[in-house]
Amino acid sequence: METNLDKKIKKICIDLSVKLRGNQAGNGNALIDYSLIEELHSTLDVYKESIHDEKMVSKEMVFALFYTCSRFYIQSTYSNNAEELMKEFNKLQYKLLHDVFGKFDS
């Protein structure tokens, strides 16, 4: 069953992925919506707590999150603001691998 939190994260991921396609900010720069990225990070903090005792999580959720993360990396090869995109990629990748889906201390 998909929770409201799952729906919220998926919507943020879709919105971010759409904004990261192409160089929509002009001058060869990708559009980086920092407020939406911050919303994703704060929502992931809540999500981490909600899955703390779960043995499995939705594969659709994992796909959406890692696809969104990869969009920063992919778009960096096509945009003039590659450094900013890679910074956001590294922050999100670290959060996903170490904070959200990493091992929990029991």
C-alpha positions as CSV (number, residue, x, y, z in Angstrom):
1,M,0.0,0.0,0.0
2,E,1.4,3.4,-1.0
3,T,1.4,5.9,1.8
4,N,1.0,9.7,1.5
5,L,4.7,10.0,2.2
6,D,5.5,7.7,-0.7
7,K,3.3,9.7,-3.0
8,K,4.9,13.0,-1.8
9,I,8.4,11.7,-2.5
10,K,7.5,10.3,-5.9
11,K,5.9,13.7,-6.8
12,I,9.0,15.5,-5.8
13,C,11.2,13.1,-7.7
14,I,9.0,13.5,-10.9
15,D,9.1,17.3,-10.5
16,L,12.9,17.4,-10.0
17,S,13.5,15.0,-12.9
18,V,11.4,17.1,-15.3
19,K,13.2,20.3,-14.3
20,L,16.6,18.7,-14.7
21,R,16.0,17.6,-18.3
22,G,17.6,20.0,-20.7
23,N,19.1,23.4,-20.1
24,Q,15.9,25.2,-19.0
25,A,17.6,27.9,-17.0
26,G,19.1,29.4,-20.1
27,N,22.7,30.1,-21.1
28,G,23.4,26.3,-21.2
29,N,22.5,25.9,-17.5
30,A,20.3,23.2,-16.1
31,L,17.4,24.4,-13.9
32,I,18.2,23.5,-10.3
33,D,15.3,24.0,-8.0
34,Y,17.0,24.3,-4.6
35,S,13.8,24.6,-2.6
36,L,12.5,21.4,-4.1
37,I,15.8,19.7,-3.4
38,E,15.6,20.8,0.2
39,E,12.0,19.6,0.4
40,L,13.2,16.2,-0.9
41,H,16.0,16.0,1.7
42,S,13.7,16.9,4.6
43,T,11.0,14.4,3.4
44,L,13.7,11.7,3.2
45,D,14.5,12.4,6.8
46,V,10.9,11.6,7.7
47,Y,10.9,8.6,5.3
48,K,14.0,7.1,6.9
49,E,12.3,7.1,10.2
50,S,9.1,5.5,8.7
51,I,11.0,2.6,7.2
52,H,13.3,2.0,10.2
53,D,11.7,-1.3,11.2
54,E,10.8,-2.4,7.7
55,K,12.5,-5.4,6.2
56,M,11.7,-4.3,2.6
57,V,10.8,-1.0,0.8
58,S,9.0,-0.5,-2.4
59,K,11.1,-1.0,-5.5
60,E,9.3,1.8,-7.2
61,M,10.3,4.1,-4.4
62,V,14.0,3.0,-4.7
63,F,13.9,3.4,-8.5
64,A,12.3,6.9,-8.3
65,L,14.9,8.1,-5.8
66,F,18.0,6.7,-7.6
67,Y,16.7,7.8,-11.0
68,T,16.3,11.3,-9.7
69,C,19.7,11.2,-8.2
70,S,21.2,10.0,-11.5
71,R,19.5,12.9,-13.4
72,F,21.9,15.3,-11.6
73,Y,24.9,13.3,-12.8
74,I,23.6,12.8,-16.4
75,Q,22.6,16.4,-16.8
76,S,26.0,17.6,-15.6
77,T,27.5,16.3,-18.8
78,Y,25.3,18.6,-20.9
79,S,25.1,21.7,-18.8
80,N,27.4,24.6,-18.0
81,N,26.6,24.4,-14.3
82,A,28.0,20.9,-14.0
83,E,29.8,21.7,-10.7
84,E,26.5,22.6,-9.0
85,L,24.8,19.6,-10.4
86,M,27.6,17.3,-9.2
87,K,27.4,18.8,-5.8
88,E,23.7,18.1,-5.6
89,F,24.3,14.6,-7.0
90,N,26.9,13.8,-4.3
91,K,24.7,15.1,-1.5
92,L,21.6,13.1,-2.6
93,Q,23.6,10.0,-3.4
94,Y,25.3,10.1,0.1
95,K,21.9,10.6,1.8
96,L,20.3,7.7,0.0
97,L,23.2,5.2,0.4
98,H,24.2,6.1,3.9
99,D,21.3,7.7,5.7
100,V,18.1,6.4,4.1
101,F,19.0,2.9,2.8
102,G,22.2,2.3,4.8
103,K,22.4,0.0,7.8
104,F,20.7,1.2,10.9
105,D,22.4,1.1,14.3
106,S,20.2,-1.0,16.6
